[in-house]
Amino acid sequence: MRWALIALAVALTGCASVEEIEQSPETMSVISGKNPDAYAKCVVEKLADSRGPSLIEPYKDGFRVVVPQKFSADPAALVDITDRGKGSAIKVHERLSNNPLRPGDVREAATECISG
């Protein structure tokens, strides 16, 4: 039953562009002691098993990780990582930011990569 609800929610939401996701409310805003490059690589590695390949691109004074959806190459989330001198400021925007049934792997990866 739960999978049917998730499939229905995904089917009804359609595709979103990077610009649309960028305008969605942040689902996470944190600070890490890692530099932007190390944090971006960590997030991409953590998501490699559950998603297709993520795209790392330059963004302001750091990087943006564009995370694909689970079953297509369309963007599902953005992880913006900017330099803070001795670490990084991280902001996560998710396509289904107001949907409680959205997958939690992006938030988990972002959280696991904070320390260290």
C-alpha positions in Angstrom: 0.0 0.0 0.0 2.8 2.4 0.9 4.6 1.8 -2.4 1.3 2.5 -4.3 1.0 5.9 -2.5 4.6 6.8 -3.3 4.2 5.8 -7.0 1.0 7.9 -7.2 2.7 10.9 -5.6 5.7 10.7 -8.0 3.4 10.3 -11.0 1.3 13.3 -10.0 4.3 15.6 -9.3 5.8 15.5 -12.8 9.3 16.8 -13.7 11.0 19.8 -12.2 13.9 21.9 -13.5 16.9 23.0 -11.6 15.5 26.5 -11.6 12.2 25.3 -10.0 14.0 23.3 -7.4 16.2 26.2 -6.6 13.1 28.3 -5.8 11.7 25.7 -3.4 12.2 26.1 0.3 15.4 24.7 1.8 14.9 21.4 3.5 18.3 21.7 5.2 20.8 24.4 6.0 23.9 23.4 7.9 27.6 24.1 8.3 30.4 21.6 7.9 34.1 21.6 8.8 34.9 20.0 5.4 35.9 22.1 2.5 33.4 22.3 -0.4 35.3 19.9 -2.6 35.5 17.2 0.1 31.8 17.6 1.1 30.6 17.4 -2.6 32.6 14.2 -3.2 31.2 12.7 0.0 27.6 13.4 -0.9 28.1 12.0 -4.4 29.6 8.8 -3.0 26.9 8.3 -0.4 24.2 8.7 -3.1 25.9 6.5 -5.7 24.1 3.3 -4.5 20.6 4.8 -4.5 20.6 7.2 -7.5 22.2 7.6 -10.9 25.4 9.7 -11.2 25.1 13.1 -9.6 26.5 16.2 -11.4 29.0 18.4 -9.6 29.3 21.9 -11.0 30.9 25.1 -9.9 28.6 27.3 -7.9 29.4 30.7 -6.4 32.6 30.1 -4.3 32.0 26.3 -4.1 30.0 23.6 -5.8 26.5 22.6 -6.6 25.6 18.9 -6.6 22.6 18.2 -8.9 21.0 14.9 -7.7 18.9 12.9 -10.2 15.6 11.3 -9.4 15.7 7.6 -8.5 14.2 6.4 -11.8 15.2 9.1 -14.3 17.9 11.7 -15.0 15.6 14.6 -14.2 16.9 16.6 -11.1 15.4 15.7 -7.7 17.5 17.8 -5.4 20.2 20.5 -5.3 23.0 20.6 -2.7 24.6 24.0 -2.7 28.0 24.0 -1.0 29.8 27.3 -0.5 33.2 28.1 1.1 33.2 29.5 4.7 37.0 29.8 5.2 37.4 26.8 7.5 34.6 24.8 6.2 31.4 24.9 4.1 27.8 26.2 4.3 25.4 23.7 2.9 21.8 24.2 1.6 19.7 21.4 0.3 16.7 22.0 -1.9 14.5 19.0 -2.8 11.9 18.7 -5.6 9.2 17.3 -3.3 10.2 19.6 -0.4 6.6 19.8 0.9 5.8 16.1 0.5 6.3 13.9 3.6 6.7 10.8 1.4 9.8 12.1 -0.4 12.8 9.8 -0.3 15.2 10.5 2.6 18.4 9.4 1.0 19.5 13.0 0.0 19.0 14.3 3.6 20.8 11.3 5.0 23.8 11.7 2.7 23.9 15.4 3.5 23.8 14.8 7.2 26.3 11.9 7.2 28.8 14.1 5.3 28.7 17.0 7.7 31.4 15.9 10.2 34.8 15.0 9.7 
